[in-house]
Amino acid sequence: MSSVKVECIASEGFRIGESPVWDEKEGTLLCVDITGRKVCRWSALTKQVQTISVDAPVSSVALRKSGDYVITLGTRFAALKWKEQLVTTITHVDKDKPNNRFNDGKVDPAGRYFAGTMAEEIRPAVLERHQGSLYTLFPDLSVVKHFDQVDISNGLDWSLDHRTFFYIDSLSYSVDAFDYDLQTGKIVNRRSIYRLEKEESIPDGMCIDTEGKLWVACYDGGRVIRLDPETGKFLQRV
């Protein structure tokens, strides 16, 4: 993977574009504009972007098995029906922290929605620290909190063998790994597998590729880096 082509598919003037999710069935790419308060859908067929405006910062989007989507909206997990443009609250988290909101989220290999929270920023990457938590929304709509004391809950993904959960709390400047139980969704044994120096900028979103390597988007750095989670080595910069 020495040569990487970067192509812009939509120049919609997003304020904070996040949470790209490919819908293979529909041939669409979902994403959100957090502070723009929009859920966006790009069609590979028409090359056009459709948007739905919502009433709070929206930080991630996931596909529902039954159709339509689930989003993290403010401090809520919510269902979104696209055609009806209807948002229905599923549940609230962090009820004792009115200055919090969700940040990044993603569905695990068993269909559970992992998503974390943070305090609202005073300015980029400046906020009241240790206010966030990591949660899971289960298919039965119950919610579990894994841990708290999070600064900026961010990138997350799972190893190809479904045995390891990868996670970023941005202001720790670390990519962490946990042992992951596919059957229960439990995560244990947290450890750092790669630490960014502050000069490298702040680790943000993350995904895993078909070779089992991690791609980490670096906030305020204009780059994406590729890491080997097995060796902890830096592989590539784009």
C-alpha positions in Angstrom: 0.0 0.0 0.0 2.8 2.4 -0.9 0.8 4.5 -3.3 -2.4 6.1 -2.0 -4.7 8.2 -4.1 -6.7 10.9 -2.4 -9.9 12.1 -4.1 -12.5 14.7 -3.0 -16.0 13.3 -3.6 -18.0 16.2 -1.9 -17.0 19.8 -1.3 -20.1 20.9 0.7 -18.4 23.2 3.1 -18.6 20.9 6.2 -17.8 22.6 9.5 -16.6 19.3 11.1 -17.1 16.3 8.9 -17.0 13.0 10.7 -18.1 9.4 10.8 -18.0 8.1 7.2 -20.0 4.9 6.8 -20.5 3.1 3.5 -23.9 1.6 2.8 -23.2 -1.2 0.3 -26.9 -2.0 -0.3 -27.8 1.6 -1.2 -24.5 2.7 -2.8 -24.3 5.7 -0.5 -21.7 7.2 1.9 -23.1 8.5 5.2 -21.4 11.1 7.3 -22.2 13.9 9.7 -21.3 17.6 10.1 -21.1 17.9 13.9 -21.4 21.6 14.5 -23.3 22.1 11.2 -25.9 19.8 12.8 -26.4 17.7 9.6 -26.6 14.1 8.7 -25.3 13.8 5.1 -25.7 11.1 2.4 -23.6 11.0 -0.8 -24.8 8.9 -3.7 -22.2 7.0 -5.7 -24.7 7.0 -8.6 -25.7 10.7 -8.8 -22.6 12.1 -7.0 -25.0 14.4 -5.1 -25.2 15.0 -1.3 -28.5 15.0 0.5 -28.7 16.4 4.1 -31.0 16.3 7.0 -30.7 19.0 9.7 -31.1 18.0 13.4 -31.5 19.9 16.6 -28.2 19.3 18.3 -24.5 18.5 17.4 -24.6 15.1 15.6 -21.3 13.2 15.9 -21.8 9.7 14.3 -24.2 7.6 12.3 -24.8 3.9 11.9 -26.9 1.6 9.7 -29.8 -0.2 11.2 -30.5 -3.8 10.2 -34.2 -2.9 9.9 -33.3 0.1 7.6 -32.6 3.7 8.2 -30.1 4.9 10.8 -29.1 5.4 14.4 -27.2 8.6 15.3 -25.5 10.1 18.3 -27.2 13.5 18.9 -26.1 15.7 21.7 -26.1 13.2 24.6 -28.7 11.0 23.0 -28.7 7.8 20.9 -31.5 8.4 18.4 -33.2 6.7 15.5 -33.3 8.6 12.2 -35.9 7.8 9.4 -34.5 9.4 6.3 -37.6 9.7 4.1 -39.7 11.1 6.9 -36.8 13.2 8.2 -37.9 12.0 11.6 -35.6 11.7 14.7 -36.7 9.7 17.7 -34.8 9.6 20.9 -33.8 6.1 22.1 -32.0 7.0 25.3 -30.0 9.7 27.0 -26.5 9.4 28.7 -24.5 11.8 30.9 -27.7 13.3 32.3 -25.7 14.9 35.1 -23.4 16.7 32.6 -25.4 19.2 30.6 -22.2 20.5 28.9 -21.4 17.1 27.4 -22.0 15.7 23.9 -21.3 12.5 22.1 -18.3 12.3 19.8 -17.2 9.4 17.6 -19.1 6.2 17.4 -19.1 2.9 15.5 -21.0 -0.4 15.3 -19.0 -3.5 16.5 -19.0 -6.9 14.6 -22.0 -8.1 16.6 -24.2 -5.0 15.9 -23.6 -3.1 19.1 -23.1 0.7 18.8 -20.0 1.9 20.7 -19.9 5.7 21.2 -18.2 8.0 23.6 -18.8 11.5 25.0 -16.8 14.6 25.8 -17.3 18.1 27.2 -18.2 20.9 24.7 -15.0 22.6 23.5 -14.2 26.2 24.4 -12.0 26.3 21.3 -10.6 23.4 19.3 -9.1 20.7 21.6 -9.6 23.0 24.7 -12.3 21.8 27.1 -13.0 20.7 30.6 -11.1 17.5 30.9 -12.1 14.0 32.2 -15.8 14.6 31.6 -16.5 11.9 29.0 -17.3 8.2 29.0 -17.5 5.3 26.6 -20.9 3.6 26.1 -22.4 0.8 24.2 -26.0 0.7 22.9 -27.1 -2.9 22.6 -29.6 -4.2 20.0 -32.2 -4.5 22.8 -31.7 -0.7 23.3 -30.1 -1.1 26.7 -26.9 0.9 27.4 -23.7 0.0 29.2 -21.0 2.4 30.3 -17.5 0.9 30.0 -15.5 3.7 31.8 -15.4 7.4 32.4 -12.7 10.0 33.0 -12.3 10.5 29.2 -11.2 13.7 27.6 -12.2 13.4 24.0 -13.6 10.0 23.1 -12.6 9.4 19.5 -11.5 6.8 17.0 -12.5 3.2 17.5 -12.4 -0.1 15.6 -12.0 -3.9 16.0 -9.3 -6.3 14.8 -10.1 -8.6 11.9 -10.2 -11.6 14.2 -12.7 -9.8 16.5 -10.5 -10.3 19.5 -9.2 -6.7 20.0 -10.9 -3.4 20.4 -8.9 -0.3 19.4 -9.7 3.1 20.9 -8.5 6.7 21.0 -8.9 9.3 23.8 -7.5 12.2 21.8 -5.7 14.1 24.6 -3.9 11.0 25.8 -2.0 11.1 22.4 -2.3 7.3 22.4 -3.8 4.6 20.4 -5.0 2.0 22.9 -6.0 -1.7 22.6 -8.4 -3.8 24.8 -9.1 -7.5 24.9 -12.6 -7.8 23.3 -15.3 -10.4 23.8 -17.4 -10.7 20.7 -20.2 -12.6 22.5 -20.7 -10.1 25.3 -19.1 -6.8 24.0 -17.0 -6.5 27.1 -13.6 -4.9 26.9 -10.7 -5.4 29.4 -6.9 -5.1 29.7 -6.3 -1.6 28.3 -2.8 -0.9 27.0 -1.2 1.6 24.7 0.0 0.3 21.3 1.2 3.6 19.8 1.9 7.0 21.3 2.0 10.1 19.2 4.3 12.9 20.2 2.5 16.2 20.5 4.4 17.5 17.5 2.6 14.8 15.4 -0.7 16.5 16.2 -3.8 15.0 17.9 -5.1 11.5 17.1 -8.7 11.7 16.0 -10.7 9.2 13.9 -9.5 5.7 13.2 -10.3 2.7 11.0 -8.8 -0.7 10.2 -7.9 -1.9 6.7 -8.1 -5.3 5.0 -4.5 -6.0 6.1 -5.3 -5.4 9.7 -3.4 -2.2 9.9 -4.8 1.0 11.6 -5.3 4.4 9.9 -5.4 7.3 12.3 -6.6 10.8 11.2 -4.4 13.5 12.9 -6.3 16.6 13.9 -4.4 19.9 13.3 -1.9 17.9 11.3 -3.3 17.5 7.8 -2.4 13.9 7.6 -3.5 10.3 8.1 -1.0 7.8 9.5 -0.9 4.0 9.1 0.1 1.9 12.1 0.8 -1.8 12.7 -1.1 -2.7 15.9 0.9 -5.9 16.3 4.3 -4.3 16.4 3.3 -0.8 17.4 5.3 0.6 14.4 4.6 3.6 12.2 4.2 2.5 8.6 3.0 5.3 6.4 1.9 8.9 6.3 -0.6 10.4 3.8 
